Structures are given as C-alpha cells and as structure tokens.
C-alpha cells in the first residue's frame, strides 16, 4: 500500500508540473463541469481517456514479449 500511495503522489506531482508547463490535463475540451449554486461536480472524461491511452501504450511497450 505504501508503494501504491507513492505512485499516486508521484502522478499527482506530474500532473501539477504538466499544468505549469502548459499541458492542460484536466481542462481539455470534453471534460464535464457542472457548477450549481452550492456545489460543483467535475468529471474529466477526455482527460481520463487520454491518460488511459498513454498508459496502455507505455505498458505495451515495456511489457511486450
């Protein structure tokens, strides 16, 4: 569990660095944001698809037999 927590923290840090560099992960067209009077619901649909595609490609490259 400790390793999983460190991996999640590292991914969060990479996302913060990506935003400072100019890569708009989390604010892509197609990400759904609903702002009500007292609540905000955010669903990063396109960001999740892009990250899933990148992870799939990287894992296939590293673990190819």
C-alpha positions, 0 to 999 in steps of 0.5 A, a space after each residue: 500500500 505504501 508503494 501504491 500511495 507513492 505512485 499516486 503522489 508521484 502522478 499527482 506531482 506530474 500532473 501539477 508540473 504538466 499544468 505549469 508547463 502548459 499541458 492542460 490535463 484536466 481542462 481539455 475540451 470534453 471534460 464535464 463541469 457542472 457548477 450549481 449554486 452550492 456545489 460543483 461536480 467535475 468529471 474529466 472524461 477526455 482527460 481520463 481517456 487520454 491518460 488511459 491511452 498513454 498508459 496502455 501504450 507505455 505498458 505495451 511497450 515495456 511489457 511486450 514479449 
